[in-house]
């Protein structure tokens, strides 16, 4: 990706003062509007210890620091952007980012519907499994049942780079919010929201990553190539991809929001180790994300 794109993306975010969506979580964000319905601006920074997508990752652990910003209009329309900064690399520290626009409609007090479109940017040597994607379109729905449990569902259509098929993903989950108000005798609010999610879909993104990053210059025998081609055809089939268990923890005090999100992923229907010898062959992965934001 050209330096011009990164420079333009960086300038856009930083000029607006410098929202990351929790990857693969179908539930809609709860801090999208002020109580009085006024517009909202949120500026923050997140740290992700390792990039995991649909239970899959590279052998190289990819830590990411993401400055991010989100502006929500009174109507529910929002725009957001983030930059991915890799602290553990010697070159090309800025690895990518995203620009998004969407709309969140509160249909009732308990039912939320969301739409979004996200343009993604990745460097040509990115070790993030989803780096073959160029954009995603999403529709999400969640329903709070009597403050007991919140089922949610999300449908994504991902556009991959030219020459590869696009992907469709379906995510569904259950969550419950445990809320403790007036924490420490002040105005702080602690929210612990354990959730279970499953992700299903096609894996053309994996095909693009394997071809573009791992097998680009590899010498393969005819027999090995035949096996690889057969496995690649299998990636276009809709299958269960992973289960995820997560316990997002959020602490809000005044205009500040602090988050900690540990996630345990159990991958399903992975390619055999003979094909992914240069990738992580772990079927169970743990990663976490911490973040801080200021809400105007």
LINDA-V790930 format. One record per backbone hydrogen bond with DSSP energy under -1.0 kcal/mol. CO is the residue of the C=O (numbers start at 0). NH is the residue of the N-H. E is the energy in kcal/mol with one decimal. If there is no record, write none. Layout:
BEGIN
co:CO nh:NH e:E
co:CO nh:NH e:E
END
This chain:
BEGIN
co:1 nh:5 e:-1.5
co:2 nh:6 e:-2.9
co:3 nh:7 e:-2.7
co:4 nh:8 e:-2.7
co:5 nh:9 e:-2.8
co:6 nh:10 e:-2.5
co:7 nh:11 e:-2.2
co:8 nh:12 e:-2.1
co:9 nh:13 e:-2.7
co:10 nh:14 e:-2.5
co:11 nh:15 e:-1.3
co:12 nh:17 e:-2.4
co:13 nh:16 e:-1.5
co:21 nh:24 e:-1.6
co:33 nh:36 e:-1.8
co:37 nh:33 e:-1.1
co:39 nh:71 e:-3.2
co:40 nh:295 e:-3.3
co:41 nh:69 e:-2.5
co:42 nh:293 e:-3.1
co:43 nh:67 e:-2.7
co:44 nh:291 e:-2.1
co:45 nh:65 e:-2.8
co:46 nh:289 e:-2.4
co:47 nh:63 e:-2.8
co:52 nh:55 e:-1.5
co:55 nh:52 e:-2.8
co:56 nh:279 e:-1.1
co:63 nh:47 e:-3.1
co:64 nh:84 e:-2.8
co:65 nh:45 e:-1.7
co:66 nh:82 e:-1.8
co:67 nh:43 e:-2.7
co:68 nh:80 e:-2.2
co:69 nh:41 e:-3.0
co:70 nh:78 e:-2.1
co:71 nh:39 e:-2.6
co:72 nh:75 e:-1.8
co:75 nh:103 e:-1.7
co:76 nh:72 e:-3.2
co:77 nh:101 e:-2.4
co:78 nh:70 e:-2.8
co:79 nh:99 e:-2.8
co:80 nh:68 e:-2.3
co:81 nh:97 e:-2.0
co:83 nh:94 e:-2.4
co:83 nh:95 e:-1.0
co:84 nh:64 e:-3.0
co:92 nh:85 e:-3.4
co:94 nh:122 e:-2.3
co:95 nh:83 e:-2.9
co:96 nh:120 e:-2.8
co:97 nh:81 e:-2.1
co:98 nh:118 e:-3.3
co:99 nh:79 e:-2.4
co:100 nh:116 e:-2.6
co:101 nh:77 e:-2.6
co:102 nh:114 e:-2.5
co:104 nh:106 e:-1.2
co:104 nh:112 e:-2.7
co:109 nh:143 e:-2.8
co:110 nh:106 e:-1.4
co:110 nh:107 e:-1.6
co:111 nh:141 e:-2.1
co:112 nh:104 e:-3.5
co:113 nh:139 e:-2.6
co:114 nh:102 e:-2.7
co:115 nh:137 e:-2.8
co:116 nh:100 e:-2.1
co:117 nh:135 e:-2.3
co:118 nh:98 e:-2.1
co:120 nh:96 e:-2.2
co:122 nh:125 e:-1.5
co:127 nh:130 e:-2.2
co:129 nh:132 e:-2.0
co:131 nh:160 e:-1.9
co:133 nh:119 e:-2.1
co:134 nh:158 e:-3.2
co:135 nh:117 e:-2.9
co:136 nh:156 e:-2.6
co:137 nh:115 e:-2.1
co:138 nh:154 e:-2.7
co:139 nh:113 e:-2.9
co:140 nh:152 e:-2.6
co:141 nh:111 e:-2.4
co:142 nh:150 e:-1.0
co:143 nh:145 e:-1.1
co:144 nh:147 e:-2.6
co:144 nh:148 e:-1.1
co:148 nh:144 e:-2.7
co:149 nh:174 e:-1.1
co:150 nh:142 e:-2.2
co:151 nh:172 e:-2.4
co:152 nh:140 e:-2.6
co:153 nh:170 e:-2.8
co:154 nh:138 e:-2.0
co:155 nh:168 e:-2.6
co:156 nh:136 e:-2.3
co:157 nh:166 e:-2.4
co:158 nh:133 e:-3.6
co:158 nh:134 e:-1.3
co:160 nh:163 e:-1.5
co:166 nh:157 e:-2.7
co:167 nh:201 e:-1.5
co:168 nh:155 e:-2.6
co:169 nh:199 e:-2.5
co:170 nh:153 e:-2.8
co:171 nh:197 e:-2.4
co:172 nh:151 e:-2.1
co:173 nh:195 e:-2.3
co:174 nh:149 e:-3.1
co:177 nh:191 e:-2.6
co:179 nh:189 e:-2.7
co:181 nh:184 e:-1.5
co:182 nh:185 e:-1.7
co:187 nh:182 e:-2.3
co:188 nh:251 e:-2.8
co:189 nh:179 e:-2.7
co:190 nh:249 e:-2.9
co:191 nh:177 e:-3.1
co:193 nh:175 e:-1.4
co:194 nh:245 e:-2.3
co:195 nh:173 e:-2.1
co:196 nh:243 e:-3.1
co:197 nh:171 e:-1.9
co:198 nh:240 e:-3.1
co:198 nh:241 e:-1.7
co:199 nh:169 e:-2.9
co:200 nh:238 e:-2.4
co:202 nh:206 e:-1.4
co:203 nh:207 e:-2.5
co:204 nh:208 e:-1.9
co:205 nh:209 e:-2.8
co:206 nh:210 e:-2.5
co:207 nh:211 e:-2.5
co:208 nh:212 e:-2.5
co:209 nh:214 e:-3.0
co:220 nh:224 e:-2.5
co:221 nh:225 e:-1.9
co:222 nh:226 e:-1.9
co:223 nh:227 e:-2.4
co:224 nh:228 e:-2.6
co:225 nh:229 e:-1.9
co:226 nh:230 e:-2.2
co:227 nh:231 e:-2.4
co:228 nh:232 e:-1.7
co:229 nh:233 e:-1.2
co:233 nh:236 e:-1.5
co:234 nh:202 e:-3.7
co:238 nh:200 e:-3.1
co:240 nh:267 e:-3.4
co:241 nh:198 e:-2.6
co:242 nh:265 e:-2.8
co:243 nh:196 e:-2.6
co:244 nh:263 e:-2.9
co:245 nh:194 e:-3.0
co:247 nh:192 e:-2.6
co:248 nh:259 e:-2.2
co:249 nh:190 e:-3.1
co:250 nh:257 e:-2.7
co:251 nh:188 e:-2.8
co:252 nh:255 e:-2.5
co:254 nh:294 e:-3.3
co:255 nh:252 e:-2.0
co:256 nh:292 e:-2.3
co:257 nh:250 e:-2.9
co:258 nh:290 e:-2.2
co:259 nh:248 e:-2.8
co:260 nh:288 e:-1.5
co:261 nh:246 e:-1.4
co:262 nh:286 e:-2.2
co:263 nh:244 e:-2.5
co:264 nh:284 e:-2.3
co:265 nh:242 e:-2.0
co:271 nh:274 e:-1.7
co:271 nh:275 e:-1.8
co:275 nh:278 e:-1.9
co:282 nh:266 e:-3.2
co:284 nh:264 e:-3.3
co:286 nh:262 e:-2.9
co:287 nh:48 e:-2.2
co:288 nh:260 e:-3.2
co:289 nh:46 e:-3.1
co:290 nh:258 e:-2.5
co:291 nh:44 e:-2.4
co:292 nh:256 e:-2.4
co:293 nh:42 e:-2.3
END
